[in-house]
């Protein structure tokens, strides 16, 4: 695998006084049979591309919001206010089906 590929980091959770970071490099594939040789990147079930947190950690943050404010959770989890709002936007629908 090409070592110049960009590494992705995901914050898994704050555990026992320490942050847990997961460093991942999703596999990339290139089709040699297709016109233009398009590439694709491996999709992971526990991690959303371009999200700095794992899905499990985001669900944990959402549970922390029960009976708390965004600011409370932001302070408790040592996340920025906008990071918590980003988690809400990714998981909570704003329109009715």
N, CA, C and O atoms as a CHARMM CRD file, in Angstrom:
* protein
*
  388
    1    1 UNK  N      0.85600  -1.19200   0.00000 PROA 1      0.00000
    2    1 UNK  CA     0.00000   0.00000   0.00000 PROA 1      0.00000
    3    1 UNK  C      0.89100   1.24000   0.00000 PROA 1      0.00000
    4    1 UNK  O      1.93200   1.26600   0.65700 PROA 1      0.00000
    5    2 UNK  N      0.49000   2.23000  -0.71500 PROA 2      0.00000
    6    2 UNK  CA     1.24900   3.46800  -0.83800 PROA 2      0.00000
    7    2 UNK  C      1.30000   4.19400   0.50700 PROA 2      0.00000
    8    2 UNK  O      0.25300   4.50100   1.07800 PROA 2      0.00000
    9    3 UNK  N      2.48700   4.47100   1.01400 PROA 3      0.00000
   10    3 UNK  CA     2.62800   5.12300   2.32000 PROA 3      0.00000
   11    3 UNK  C      2.35200   6.61800   2.26000 PROA 3      0.00000
   12    3 UNK  O      2.28200   7.26900   3.30300 PROA 3      0.00000
   13    4 UNK  N      2.19600   7.17200   1.07300 PROA 4      0.00000
   14    4 UNK  CA     1.89900   8.59400   0.97000 PROA 4      0.00000
   15    4 UNK  C      0.40500   8.86800   1.10300 PROA 4      0.00000
   16    4 UNK  O     -0.01500  10.02400   1.13400 PROA 4      0.00000
   17    5 UNK  N     -0.40600   7.79500   1.18200 PROA 5      0.00000
   18    5 UNK  CA    -1.84100   8.00200   1.34600 PROA 5      0.00000
   19    5 UNK  C     -2.12000   8.69300   2.67000 PROA 5      0.00000
   20    5 UNK  O     -1.38400   8.53100   3.64300 PROA 5      0.00000
   21    6 UNK  N     -3.18100   9.45400   2.68600 PROA 6      0.00000
   22    6 UNK  CA    -3.54400  10.20000   3.88200 PROA 6      0.00000
   23    6 UNK  C     -4.07600   9.24800   4.96600 PROA 6      0.00000
   24    6 UNK  O     -4.90800   8.38400   4.69100 PROA 6      0.00000
   25    7 UNK  N     -3.59300   9.41700   6.17000 PROA 7      0.00000
   26    7 UNK  CA    -4.08500   8.64200   7.30000 PROA 7      0.00000
   27    7 UNK  C     -5.30300   9.34000   7.88900 PROA 7      0.00000
   28    7 UNK  O     -5.38300  10.56800   7.88800 PROA 7      0.00000
   29    8 UNK  N     -6.23200   8.57000   8.38400 PROA 8      0.00000
   30    8 UNK  CA    -7.41800   9.11600   9.02200 PROA 8      0.00000
   31    8 UNK  C     -7.37000   8.74700  10.49500 PROA 8      0.00000
   32    8 UNK  O     -6.97200   7.63700  10.85100 PROA 8      0.00000
   33    9 UNK  N     -7.76900   9.66600  11.33900 PROA 9      0.00000
   34    9 UNK  CA    -7.80800   9.42700  12.76800 PROA 9      0.00000
   35    9 UNK  C     -9.24900   9.52900  13.23500 PROA 9      0.00000
   36    9 UNK  O     -9.99900  10.38600  12.76800 PROA 9      0.00000
   37   10 UNK  N     -9.62900   8.67400  14.13600 PROA 10     0.00000
   38   10 UNK  CA   -10.97100   8.73300  14.70900 PROA 10     0.00000
   39   10 UNK  C    -10.82800   8.68900  16.22000 PROA 10     0.00000
   40   10 UNK  O    -10.09200   7.86000  16.75600 PROA 10     0.00000
   41   11 UNK  N    -11.53300   9.58200  16.90900 PROA 11     0.00000
   42   11 UNK  CA   -11.53900   9.54200  18.36300 PROA 11     0.00000
   43   11 UNK  C    -12.57600   8.51300  18.77100 PROA 11     0.00000
   44   11 UNK  O    -13.75900   8.65200  18.46300 PROA 11     0.00000
   45   12 UNK  N    -12.13300   7.50100  19.45200 PROA 12     0.00000
   46   12 UNK  CA   -13.03300   6.43600  19.85100 PROA 12     0.00000
   47   12 UNK  C    -13.74900   6.80800  21.14500 PROA 12     0.00000
   48   12 UNK  O    -14.97800   6.75300  21.20300 PROA 12     0.00000
   49   13 UNK  N    -13.01600   7.17900  22.16700 PROA 13     0.00000
   50   13 UNK  CA   -13.63700   7.56600  23.42300 PROA 13     0.00000
   51   13 UNK  C    -12.55600   8.01700  24.40300 PROA 13     0.00000
   52   13 UNK  O    -11.37900   7.68300  24.26500 PROA 13     0.00000
   53   14 UNK  N    -12.99000   8.77000  25.37300 PROA 14     0.00000
   54   14 UNK  CA   -12.12200   9.17200  26.47000 PROA 14     0.00000
   55   14 UNK  C    -12.21400   8.04700  27.48900 PROA 14     0.00000
   56   14 UNK  O    -13.28600   7.81100  28.04500 PROA 14     0.00000
   57   15 UNK  N    -11.11200   7.34700  27.74600 PROA 15     0.00000
   58   15 UNK  CA   -11.16800   6.13800  28.56200 PROA 15     0.00000
   59   15 UNK  C    -10.09800   6.19400  29.65100 PROA 15     0.00000
   60   15 UNK  O     -8.91500   6.35200  29.35200 PROA 15     0.00000
   61   16 UNK  N    -10.50300   6.06700  30.89200 PROA 16     0.00000
   62   16 UNK  CA    -9.57900   6.00800  32.03200 PROA 16     0.00000
   63   16 UNK  C     -8.60600   7.18700  32.03100 PROA 16     0.00000
   64   16 UNK  O     -7.41200   7.02200  32.27800 PROA 16     0.00000
   65   17 UNK  N     -9.13800   8.37700  31.74900 PROA 17     0.00000
   66   17 UNK  CA    -8.31200   9.56800  31.78500 PROA 17     0.00000
   67   17 UNK  C     -7.48100   9.81300  30.54500 PROA 17     0.00000
   68   17 UNK  O     -6.66400  10.73400  30.52300 PROA 17     0.00000
   69   18 UNK  N     -7.67200   9.00500  29.50900 PROA 18     0.00000
   70   18 UNK  CA    -6.90100   9.15900  28.28300 PROA 18     0.00000
   71   18 UNK  C     -7.81700   9.10500  27.07100 PROA 18     0.00000
   72   18 UNK  O     -8.83600   8.41400  27.07600 PROA 18     0.00000
   73   19 UNK  N     -7.44000   9.84300  26.03500 PROA 19     0.00000
   74   19 UNK  CA    -8.14900   9.74100  24.76900 PROA 19     0.00000
   75   19 UNK  C     -7.67200   8.48200  24.05200 PROA 19     0.00000
   76   19 UNK  O     -6.50000   8.11400  24.13500 PROA 19     0.00000
   77   20 UNK  N     -8.56800   7.84600  23.36800 PROA 20     0.00000
   78   20 UNK  CA    -8.22200   6.68100  22.56000 PROA 20     0.00000
   79   20 UNK  C     -8.36300   7.09600  21.10100 PROA 20     0.00000
   80   20 UNK  O     -9.44600   7.48200  20.66100 PROA 20     0.00000
   81   21 UNK  N     -7.28200   7.01800  20.36500 PROA 21     0.00000
   82   21 UNK  CA    -7.29400   7.37200  18.94900 PROA 21     0.00000
   83   21 UNK  C     -7.12100   6.11300  18.12400 PROA 21     0.00000
   84   21 UNK  O     -6.33500   5.23000  18.46300 PROA 21     0.00000
   85   22 UNK  N     -7.85900   6.04800  17.05000 PROA 22     0.00000
   86   22 UNK  CA    -7.72400   4.94100  16.11200 PROA 22     0.00000
   87   22 UNK  C     -7.17100   5.53300  14.82100 PROA 22     0.00000
   88   22 UNK  O     -7.75900   6.45100  14.25100 PROA 22     0.00000
   89   23 UNK  N     -6.06700   5.01700  14.37600 PROA 23     0.00000
   90   23 UNK  CA    -5.46900   5.48900  13.13400 PROA 23     0.00000
   91   23 UNK  C     -5.79100   4.45800  12.06200 PROA 23     0.00000
   92   23 UNK  O     -5.41500   3.29100  12.16800 PROA 23     0.00000
   93   24 UNK  N     -6.48800   4.90700  11.03400 PROA 24     0.00000
   94   24 UNK  CA    -6.89900   3.97400   9.99100 PROA 24     0.00000
   95   24 UNK  C     -6.44800   4.47600   8.63300 PROA 24     0.00000
   96   24 UNK  O     -6.27700   5.67600   8.41500 PROA 24     0.00000
   97   25 UNK  N     -6.26500   3.55500   7.75000 PROA 25     0.00000
   98   25 UNK  CA    -5.97000   3.85900   6.35700 PROA 25     0.00000
   99   25 UNK  C     -6.85800   2.93200   5.52700 PROA 25     0.00000
  100   25 UNK  O     -6.46100   1.81300   5.20300 PROA 25     0.00000
  101   26 UNK  N     -8.06900   3.40400   5.18200 PROA 26     0.00000
  102   26 UNK  CA    -8.96400   2.53800   4.41100 PROA 26     0.00000
  103   26 UNK  C     -8.30300   2.10000   3.09800 PROA 26     0.00000
  104   26 UNK  O     -7.60100   2.87200   2.44400 PROA 26     0.00000
  105   27 UNK  N     -8.55100   0.85300   2.74100 PROA 27     0.00000
  106   27 UNK  CA    -7.97600   0.32200   1.50200 PROA 27     0.00000
  107   27 UNK  C     -8.56700   1.03600   0.29400 PROA 27     0.00000
  108   27 UNK  O     -9.76200   1.33000   0.25000 PROA 27     0.00000
  109   28 UNK  N     -7.71300   1.30600  -0.67800 PROA 28     0.00000
  110   28 UNK  CA    -8.17000   1.92700  -1.92200 PROA 28     0.00000
  111   28 UNK  C     -7.94600   0.92500  -3.04800 PROA 28     0.00000
  112   28 UNK  O     -6.93500   0.22400  -3.10200 PROA 28     0.00000
  113   29 UNK  N     -8.91400   0.88500  -3.93200 PROA 29     0.00000
  114   29 UNK  CA    -8.85200  -0.04300  -5.05300 PROA 29     0.00000
  115   29 UNK  C     -8.98600   0.73700  -6.35500 PROA 29     0.00000
  116   29 UNK  O     -9.65700   1.76800  -6.40800 PROA 29     0.00000
  117   30 UNK  N     -8.34500   0.23600  -7.39400 PROA 30     0.00000
  118   30 UNK  CA    -8.43000   0.86000  -8.70300 PROA 30     0.00000
  119   30 UNK  C     -8.82300  -0.21500  -9.71000 PROA 30     0.00000
  120   30 UNK  O     -8.21100  -1.28100  -9.77500 PROA 30     0.00000
  121   31 UNK  N     -9.85400   0.08500 -10.49100 PROA 31     0.00000
  122   31 UNK  CA   -10.32100  -0.85100 -11.51600 PROA 31     0.00000
  123   31 UNK  C     -9.47400  -0.66600 -12.76700 PROA 31     0.00000
  124   31 UNK  O     -9.46000   0.40200 -13.37900 PROA 31     0.00000
  125   32 UNK  N     -8.78300  -1.71200 -13.12500 PROA 32     0.00000
  126   32 UNK  CA    -7.94600  -1.64400 -14.32100 PROA 32     0.00000
  127   32 UNK  C     -8.72500  -1.98600 -15.58200 PROA 32     0.00000
  128   32 UNK  O     -8.21000  -1.84200 -16.69000 PROA 32     0.00000
  129   33 UNK  N     -9.97700  -2.44200 -15.41500 PROA 33     0.00000
  130   33 UNK  CA   -10.79700  -2.83500 -16.56700 PROA 33     0.00000
  131   33 UNK  C    -11.75700  -1.73300 -16.99300 PROA 33     0.00000
  132   33 UNK  O    -12.29200  -1.78300 -18.10000 PROA 33     0.00000
  133   34 UNK  N    -11.98700  -0.74600 -16.14500 PROA 34     0.00000
  134   34 UNK  CA   -12.95000   0.31800 -16.44000 PROA 34     0.00000
  135   34 UNK  C    -12.26200   1.49200 -17.13200 PROA 34     0.00000
  136   34 UNK  O    -11.06900   1.73000 -16.94500 PROA 34     0.00000
  137   35 UNK  N    -13.03400   2.21600 -17.93200 PROA 35     0.00000
  138   35 UNK  CA   -12.51200   3.38300 -18.62000 PROA 35     0.00000
  139   35 UNK  C    -12.11500   4.45800 -17.59800 PROA 35     0.00000
  140   35 UNK  O    -12.90500   4.79600 -16.71600 PROA 35     0.00000
  141   36 UNK  N    -10.92500   4.97900 -17.71300 PROA 36     0.00000
  142   36 UNK  CA   -10.44500   6.01100 -16.80500 PROA 36     0.00000
  143   36 UNK  C     -9.84700   5.46100 -15.51800 PROA 36     0.00000
  144   36 UNK  O     -9.37100   6.23200 -14.68500 PROA 36     0.00000
  145   37 UNK  N     -9.86000   4.15300 -15.34000 PROA 37     0.00000
  146   37 UNK  CA    -9.32000   3.49100 -14.14000 PROA 37     0.00000
  147   37 UNK  C     -9.80700   4.15100 -12.84200 PROA 37     0.00000
  148   37 UNK  O     -8.98600   4.63100 -12.06100 PROA 37     0.00000
  149   38 UNK  N    -11.12700   4.18400 -12.59700 PROA 38     0.00000
  150   38 UNK  CA   -11.64000   4.84100 -11.38600 PROA 38     0.00000
  151   38 UNK  C    -11.18300   4.12100 -10.11500 PROA 38     0.00000
  152   38 UNK  O    -10.89300   2.92500 -10.12500 PROA 38     0.00000
  153   39 UNK  N    -11.12800   4.87700  -9.04000 PROA 39     0.00000
  154   39 UNK  CA   -10.74800   4.30400  -7.74700 PROA 39     0.00000
  155   39 UNK  C    -11.93400   4.33100  -6.79400 PROA 39     0.00000
  156   39 UNK  O    -12.86800   5.11600  -6.95800 PROA 39     0.00000
  157   40 UNK  N    -11.87500   3.47200  -5.81000 PROA 40     0.00000
  158   40 UNK  CA   -12.88200   3.44400  -4.76100 PROA 40     0.00000
  159   40 UNK  C    -12.17400   3.19200  -3.43700 PROA 40     0.00000
  160   40 UNK  O    -11.09700   2.59800  -3.40100 PROA 40     0.00000
  161   41 UNK  N    -12.78200   3.64400  -2.36100 PROA 41     0.00000
  162   41 UNK  CA   -12.20300   3.48100  -1.02500 PROA 41     0.00000
  163   41 UNK  C    -13.08500   2.56400  -0.20100 PROA 41     0.00000
  164   41 UNK  O    -14.31200   2.64100  -0.26800 PROA 41     0.00000
  165   42 UNK  N    -12.45800   1.70200   0.57100 PROA 42     0.00000
  166   42 UNK  CA   -13.16400   0.76500   1.43100 PROA 42     0.00000
  167   42 UNK  C    -14.10800   1.50500   2.37300 PROA 42     0.00000
  168   42 UNK  O    -13.72700   2.51300   2.96900 PROA 42     0.00000
  169   43 UNK  N    -15.32700   1.01200   2.51000 PROA 43     0.00000
  170   43 UNK  CA   -16.31600   1.56900   3.43800 PROA 43     0.00000
  171   43 UNK  C    -16.28700   0.74900   4.73000 PROA 43     0.00000
  172   43 UNK  O    -16.30300  -0.48200   4.69200 PROA 43     0.00000
  173   44 UNK  N    -16.24500   1.42800   5.85100 PROA 44     0.00000
  174   44 UNK  CA   -16.20000   0.75900   7.15500 PROA 44     0.00000
  175   44 UNK  C    -17.52500   0.96900   7.88100 PROA 44     0.00000
  176   44 UNK  O    -18.05700   2.07900   7.88900 PROA 44     0.00000
  177   45 UNK  N    -18.05500  -0.07700   8.48600 PROA 45     0.00000
  178   45 UNK  CA   -19.37200   0.01700   9.13200 PROA 45     0.00000
  179   45 UNK  C    -19.33100   0.80500  10.42900 PROA 45     0.00000
  180   45 UNK  O    -20.36600   1.32400  10.84700 PROA 45     0.00000
  181   46 UNK  N    -18.20900   0.91600  11.06900 PROA 46     0.00000
  182   46 UNK  CA   -18.11300   1.55900  12.38100 PROA 46     0.00000
  183   46 UNK  C    -17.59400   2.98900  12.31100 PROA 46     0.00000
  184   46 UNK  O    -17.41900   3.64600  13.33700 PROA 46     0.00000
  185   47 UNK  N    -17.35100   3.46400  11.10000 PROA 47     0.00000
  186   47 UNK  CA   -16.73900   4.77500  10.92500 PROA 47     0.00000
  187   47 UNK  C    -17.33000   5.44300   9.69400 PROA 47     0.00000
  188   47 UNK  O    -17.41800   4.82900   8.63100 PROA 47     0.00000
  189   48 UNK  N    -17.73000   6.68200   9.83400 PROA 48     0.00000
  190   48 UNK  CA   -18.28400   7.46300   8.72500 PROA 48     0.00000
  191   48 UNK  C    -17.17000   8.31900   8.12400 PROA 48     0.00000
  192   48 UNK  O    -16.50300   9.05700   8.85000 PROA 48     0.00000
  193   49 UNK  N    -16.95800   8.23000   6.80800 PROA 49     0.00000
  194   49 UNK  CA   -15.89000   9.04300   6.20600 PROA 49     0.00000
  195   49 UNK  C    -16.05800  10.52900   6.53100 PROA 49     0.00000
  196   49 UNK  O    -17.17900  11.03400   6.60100 PROA 49     0.00000
  197   50 UNK  N    -14.97100  11.20100   6.72300 PROA 50     0.00000
  198   50 UNK  CA   -14.89900  12.63000   7.04400 PROA 50     0.00000
  199   50 UNK  C    -15.45500  12.97000   8.42500 PROA 50     0.00000
  200   50 UNK  O    -15.61700  14.14700   8.74900 PROA 50     0.00000
  201   51 UNK  N    -15.74300  11.98000   9.22600 PROA 51     0.00000
  202   51 UNK  CA   -16.18100  12.23100  10.60000 PROA 51     0.00000
  203   51 UNK  C    -14.99900  11.95800  11.52400 PROA 51     0.00000
  204   51 UNK  O    -14.33200  10.93500  11.37100 PROA 51     0.00000
  205   52 UNK  N    -14.72500  12.83300  12.46600 PROA 52     0.00000
  206   52 UNK  CA   -13.58000  12.61200  13.34800 PROA 52     0.00000
  207   52 UNK  C    -13.84500  11.62700  14.48300 PROA 52     0.00000
  208   52 UNK  O    -12.95500  11.37200  15.29400 PROA 52     0.00000
  209   53 UNK  N    -15.06100  11.06700  14.55300 PROA 53     0.00000
  210   53 UNK  CA   -15.41900  10.16300  15.64300 PROA 53     0.00000
  211   53 UNK  C    -16.00600   8.86500  15.10400 PROA 53     0.00000
  212   53 UNK  O    -16.56200   8.83500  14.00600 PROA 53     0.00000
  213   54 UNK  N    -15.88100   7.80200  15.87500 PROA 54     0.00000
  214   54 UNK  CA   -16.52100   6.55100  15.49200 PROA 54     0.00000
  215   54 UNK  C    -18.02200   6.67500  15.71200 PROA 54     0.00000
  216   54 UNK  O    -18.47700   7.53900  16.46100 PROA 54     0.00000
  217   55 UNK  N    -18.78100   5.81600  15.06000 PROA 55     0.00000
  218   55 UNK  CA   -20.23600   5.82600  15.21500 PROA 55     0.00000
  219   55 UNK  C    -20.61200   5.51800  16.66200 PROA 55     0.00000
  220   55 UNK  O    -21.52600   6.13600  17.20700 PROA 55     0.00000
  221   56 UNK  N    -19.91800   4.57100  17.28800 PROA 56     0.00000
  222   56 UNK  CA   -20.21400   4.21600  18.68600 PROA 56     0.00000
  223   56 UNK  C    -19.99700   5.42000  19.61200 PROA 56     0.00000
  224   56 UNK  O    -20.79600   5.65300  20.51900 PROA 56     0.00000
  225   57 UNK  N    -18.92800   6.17900  19.38800 PROA 57     0.00000
  226   57 UNK  CA   -18.67900   7.34700  20.23000 PROA 57     0.00000
  227   57 UNK  C    -19.74100   8.42100  19.98900 PROA 57     0.00000
  228   57 UNK  O    -20.19700   9.06600  20.93400 PROA 57     0.00000
  229   58 UNK  N    -20.13200   8.61400  18.73900 PROA 58     0.00000
  230   58 UNK  CA   -21.18200   9.59400  18.45600 PROA 58     0.00000
  231   58 UNK  C    -22.49600   9.20100  19.12600 PROA 58     0.00000
  232   58 UNK  O    -23.21300  10.06500  19.63100 PROA 58     0.00000
  233   59 UNK  N    -22.81800   7.91400  19.13700 PROA 59     0.00000
  234   59 UNK  CA   -24.02900   7.45100  19.82900 PROA 59     0.00000
  235   59 UNK  C    -23.91500   7.69100  21.33000 PROA 59     0.00000
  236   59 UNK  O    -24.90500   8.02400  21.98100 PROA 59     0.00000
  237   60 UNK  N    -22.71900   7.52500  21.87900 PROA 60     0.00000
  238   60 UNK  CA   -22.48200   7.81000  23.29300 PROA 60     0.00000
  239   60 UNK  C    -22.74200   9.29200  23.58600 PROA 60     0.00000
  240   60 UNK  O    -23.38100   9.62700  24.58400 PROA 60     0.00000
  241   61 UNK  N    -22.24800  10.17300  22.71700 PROA 61     0.00000
  242   61 UNK  CA   -22.45600  11.61400  22.89900 PROA 61     0.00000
  243   61 UNK  C    -23.94900  11.93600  22.83100 PROA 61     0.00000
  244   61 UNK  O    -24.44300  12.74900  23.61300 PROA 61     0.00000
  245   62 UNK  N    -24.66400  11.31000  21.91000 PROA 62     0.00000
  246   62 UNK  CA   -26.11400  11.54300  21.81500 PROA 62     0.00000
  247   62 UNK  C    -26.83000  11.10600  23.09000 PROA 62     0.00000
  248   62 UNK  O    -27.75400  11.78500  23.54000 PROA 62     0.00000
  249   63 UNK  N    -26.42000   9.98500  23.67800 PROA 63     0.00000
  250   63 UNK  CA   -27.02600   9.54400  24.95400 PROA 63     0.00000
  251   63 UNK  C    -26.71600  10.52200  26.07800 PROA 63     0.00000
  252   63 UNK  O    -27.53500  10.72500  26.97500 PROA 63     0.00000
  253   64 UNK  N    -25.53700  11.12500  26.03100 PROA 64     0.00000
  254   64 UNK  CA   -25.16500  12.11500  27.04600 PROA 64     0.00000
  255   64 UNK  C    -26.02500  13.37400  26.94900 PROA 64     0.00000
  256   64 UNK  O    -26.15100  14.11500  27.92400 PROA 64     0.00000
  257   65 UNK  N    -26.61200  13.61800  25.78800 PROA 65     0.00000
  258   65 UNK  CA   -27.45500  14.80000  25.60500 PROA 65     0.00000
  259   65 UNK  C    -28.82300  14.68000  26.27300 PROA 65     0.00000
  260   65 UNK  O    -29.52600  15.67900  26.42400 PROA 65     0.00000
  261   66 UNK  N    -29.20500  13.46600  26.67500 PROA 66     0.00000
  262   66 UNK  CA   -30.48800  13.28600  27.35800 PROA 66     0.00000
  263   66 UNK  C    -30.41100  14.01400  28.69900 PROA 66     0.00000
  264   66 UNK  O    -29.54100  13.71600  29.51700 PROA 66     0.00000
  265   67 UNK  N    -31.31000  14.95800  28.92500 PROA 67     0.00000
  266   67 UNK  CA   -31.37400  15.77100  30.14400 PROA 67     0.00000
  267   67 UNK  C    -30.13600  16.65100  30.33600 PROA 67     0.00000
  268   67 UNK  O    -29.81400  17.03400  31.46100 PROA 67     0.00000
  269   68 UNK  N    -29.44200  16.97100  29.23700 PROA 68     0.00000
  270   68 UNK  CA   -28.28100  17.86400  29.28800 PROA 68     0.00000
  271   68 UNK  C    -28.33900  18.81400  28.10400 PROA 68     0.00000
  272   68 UNK  O    -29.06300  18.57600  27.13700 PROA 68     0.00000
  273   69 UNK  N    -27.58200  19.87700  28.18700 PROA 69     0.00000
  274   69 UNK  CA   -27.49300  20.80800  27.06400 PROA 69     0.00000
  275   69 UNK  C    -26.27200  20.45600  26.21400 PROA 69     0.00000
  276   69 UNK  O    -25.40600  19.68500  26.62700 PROA 69     0.00000
  277   70 UNK  N    -26.22800  21.03600  25.03000 PROA 70     0.00000
  278   70 UNK  CA   -25.07400  20.83000  24.14800 PROA 70     0.00000
  279   70 UNK  C    -23.80800  21.33600  24.83200 PROA 70     0.00000
  280   70 UNK  O    -22.75900  20.69700  24.74400 PROA 70     0.00000
  281   71 UNK  N    -23.89500  22.46500  25.50400 PROA 71     0.00000
  282   71 UNK  CA   -22.73300  23.01400  26.19700 PROA 71     0.00000
  283   71 UNK  C    -22.26700  22.08500  27.32100 PROA 71     0.00000
  284   71 UNK  O    -21.06600  21.88300  27.50000 PROA 71     0.00000
  285   72 UNK  N    -23.21700  21.51700  28.08000 PROA 72     0.00000
  286   72 UNK  CA   -22.85100  20.57200  29.15000 PROA 72     0.00000
  287   72 UNK  C    -22.06800  19.38300  28.59700 PROA 72     0.00000
  288   72 UNK  O    -21.03100  19.00300  29.14100 PROA 72     0.00000
  289   73 UNK  N    -22.57200  18.80900  27.52200 PROA 73     0.00000
  290   73 UNK  CA   -21.91800  17.64200  26.92800 PROA 73     0.00000
  291   73 UNK  C    -20.57800  18.03700  26.31500 PROA 73     0.00000
  292   73 UNK  O    -19.60800  17.28300  26.39200 PROA 73     0.00000
  293   74 UNK  N    -20.52700  19.20400  25.71300 PROA 74     0.00000
  294   74 UNK  CA   -19.28700  19.70100  25.14400 PROA 74     0.00000
  295   74 UNK  C    -18.19400  19.77700  26.20800 PROA 74     0.00000
  296   74 UNK  O    -17.05800  19.36900  25.96500 PROA 74     0.00000
  297   75 UNK  N    -18.53200  20.29200  27.36500 PROA 75     0.00000
  298   75 UNK  CA   -17.56400  20.40200  28.46500 PROA 75     0.00000
  299   75 UNK  C    -17.20900  19.02500  29.01500 PROA 75     0.00000
  300   75 UNK  O    -16.03400  18.71600  29.21400 PROA 75     0.00000
  301   76 UNK  N    -18.22300  18.19800  29.26100 PROA 76     0.00000
  302   76 UNK  CA   -18.00600  16.87200  29.85000 PROA 76     0.00000
  303   76 UNK  C    -17.13400  15.98600  28.96100 PROA 76     0.00000
  304   76 UNK  O    -16.25700  15.27700  29.45300 PROA 76     0.00000
  305   77 UNK  N    -17.37900  16.02900  27.64700 PROA 77     0.00000
  306   77 UNK  CA   -16.63800  15.17600  26.71800 PROA 77     0.00000
  307   77 UNK  C    -15.39300  15.84900  26.15500 PROA 77     0.00000
  308   77 UNK  O    -14.66300  15.24400  25.37000 PROA 77     0.00000
  309   78 UNK  N    -15.14500  17.10100  26.55100 PROA 78     0.00000
  310   78 UNK  CA   -13.99800  17.86300  26.05400 PROA 78     0.00000
  311   78 UNK  C    -14.02800  17.96200  24.52100 PROA 78     0.00000
  312   78 UNK  O    -13.01600  17.78900  23.84200 PROA 78     0.00000
  313   79 UNK  N    -15.23000  18.24700  24.01000 PROA 79     0.00000
  314   79 UNK  CA   -15.44000  18.46300  22.58100 PROA 79     0.00000
  315   79 UNK  C    -15.86900  19.90300  22.38200 PROA 79     0.00000
  316   79 UNK  O    -16.43000  20.51600  23.29100 PROA 79     0.00000
  317   80 UNK  N    -15.61800  20.43500  21.23400 PROA 80     0.00000
  318   80 UNK  CA   -16.10800  21.76800  20.93000 PROA 80     0.00000
  319   80 UNK  C    -17.62200  21.74700  20.75000 PROA 80     0.00000
  320   80 UNK  O    -18.21200  20.71300  20.43500 PROA 80     0.00000
  321   81 UNK  N    -18.22700  22.88800  20.95300 PROA 81     0.00000
  322   81 UNK  CA   -19.67700  23.02200  20.79600 PROA 81     0.00000
  323   81 UNK  C    -20.09500  22.59600  19.38600 PROA 81     0.00000
  324   81 UNK  O    -21.07500  21.87000  19.21800 PROA 81     0.00000
  325   82 UNK  N    -19.34800  23.04900  18.37200 PROA 82     0.00000
  326   82 UNK  CA   -19.68200  22.70800  16.98300 PROA 82     0.00000
  327   82 UNK  C    -19.48900  21.22600  16.69200 PROA 82     0.00000
  328   82 UNK  O    -20.18100  20.67600  15.83500 PROA 82     0.00000
  329   83 UNK  N    -18.56100  20.56600  17.38700 PROA 83     0.00000
  330   83 UNK  CA   -18.38000  19.12200  17.19900 PROA 83     0.00000
  331   83 UNK  C    -19.62400  18.36800  17.66500 PROA 83     0.00000
  332   83 UNK  O    -20.07600  17.43300  17.00400 PROA 83     0.00000
  333   84 UNK  N    -20.17500  18.78200  18.81100 PROA 84     0.00000
  334   84 UNK  CA   -21.40400  18.15500  19.31600 PROA 84     0.00000
  335   84 UNK  C    -22.55900  18.45300  18.36200 PROA 84     0.00000
  336   84 UNK  O    -23.37200  17.57200  18.08100 PROA 84     0.00000
  337   85 UNK  N    -22.63700  19.67200  17.86800 PROA 85     0.00000
  338   85 UNK  CA   -23.69300  20.01800  16.91600 PROA 85     0.00000
  339   85 UNK  C    -23.55100  19.21100  15.62400 PROA 85     0.00000
  340   85 UNK  O    -24.55700  18.81700  15.03500 PROA 85     0.00000
  341   86 UNK  N    -22.34600  18.96400  15.18500 PROA 86     0.00000
  342   86 UNK  CA   -22.11400  18.13900  13.99900 PROA 86     0.00000
  343   86 UNK  C    -22.61300  16.72400  14.19100 PROA 86     0.00000
  344   86 UNK  O    -23.18300  16.12900  13.27700 PROA 86     0.00000
  345   87 UNK  N    -22.39800  16.17800  15.38800 PROA 87     0.00000
  346   87 UNK  CA   -22.90100  14.84000  15.71100 PROA 87     0.00000
  347   87 UNK  C    -24.42500  14.83300  15.65000 PROA 87     0.00000
  348   87 UNK  O    -25.02700  13.90700  15.10700 PROA 87     0.00000
  349   88 UNK  N    -25.03900  15.85900  16.20300 PROA 88     0.00000
  350   88 UNK  CA   -26.50300  15.95100  16.17200 PROA 88     0.00000
  351   88 UNK  C    -26.98900  16.01500  14.72700 PROA 88     0.00000
  352   88 UNK  O    -27.93800  15.32000  14.36400 PROA 88     0.00000
  353   89 UNK  N    -26.35600  16.83200  13.90800 PROA 89     0.00000
  354   89 UNK  CA   -26.77500  16.97700  12.50200 PROA 89     0.00000
  355   89 UNK  C    -26.64700  15.66800  11.73100 PROA 89     0.00000
  356   89 UNK  O    -27.46700  15.38300  10.85800 PROA 89     0.00000
  357   90 UNK  N    -25.63200  14.87300  12.04200 PROA 90     0.00000
  358   90 UNK  CA   -25.44100  13.60800  11.33100 PROA 90     0.00000
  359   90 UNK  C    -26.43700  12.53800  11.74400 PROA 90     0.00000
  360   90 UNK  O    -26.71800  11.62800  10.96400 PROA 90     0.00000
  361   91 UNK  N    -26.97900  12.62600  12.96000 PROA 91     0.00000
  362   91 UNK  CA   -27.80600  11.53000  13.46800 PROA 91     0.00000
  363   91 UNK  C    -29.28600  11.87800  13.66200 PROA 91     0.00000
  364   91 UNK  O    -30.11400  10.97000  13.73100 PROA 91     0.00000
  365   92 UNK  N    -29.63400  13.14100  13.75000 PROA 92     0.00000
  366   92 UNK  CA   -31.01600  13.51200  14.03300 PROA 92     0.00000
  367   92 UNK  C    -31.63000  14.12400  12.78300 PROA 92     0.00000
  368   92 UNK  O    -31.13500  15.11300  12.24300 PROA 92     0.00000
  369   93 UNK  N    -32.72500  13.50700  12.33500 PROA 93     0.00000
  370   93 UNK  CA   -33.43600  14.03100  11.16300 PROA 93     0.00000
  371   93 UNK  C    -34.13800  15.32200  11.52600 PROA 93     0.00000
  372   93 UNK  O    -34.69600  15.44900  12.61600 PROA 93     0.00000
  373   94 UNK  N    -34.11100  16.27100  10.62200 PROA 94     0.00000
  374   94 UNK  CA   -34.78800  17.55000  10.86600 PROA 94     0.00000
  375   94 UNK  C    -36.12200  17.64100  10.15300 PROA 94     0.00000
  376   94 UNK  O    -36.88300  18.58600  10.35900 PROA 94     0.00000
  377   95 UNK  N    -36.40800  16.63700   9.30000 PROA 95     0.00000
  378   95 UNK  CA   -37.67200  16.61000   8.57300 PROA 95     0.00000
  379   95 UNK  C    -38.42300  15.32300   8.87500 PROA 95     0.00000
  380   95 UNK  O    -37.82300  14.29200   9.18000 PROA 95     0.00000
  381   96 UNK  N    -39.73800  15.39800   8.78500 PROA 96     0.00000
  382   96 UNK  CA   -40.59300  14.23300   9.01500 PROA 96     0.00000
  383   96 UNK  C    -40.70500  13.43300   7.73100 PROA 96     0.00000
  384   96 UNK  O    -40.87400  14.00700   6.65500 PROA 96     0.00000
  385   97 UNK  N    -40.61200  12.10500   7.83300 PROA 97     0.00000
  386   97 UNK  CA   -40.77800  11.24600   6.66000 PROA 97     0.00000
  387   97 UNK  C    -42.20200  11.25400   6.17500 PROA 97     0.00000
  388   97 UNK  O    -42.52400  10.58500   5.19400 PROA 97     0.00000
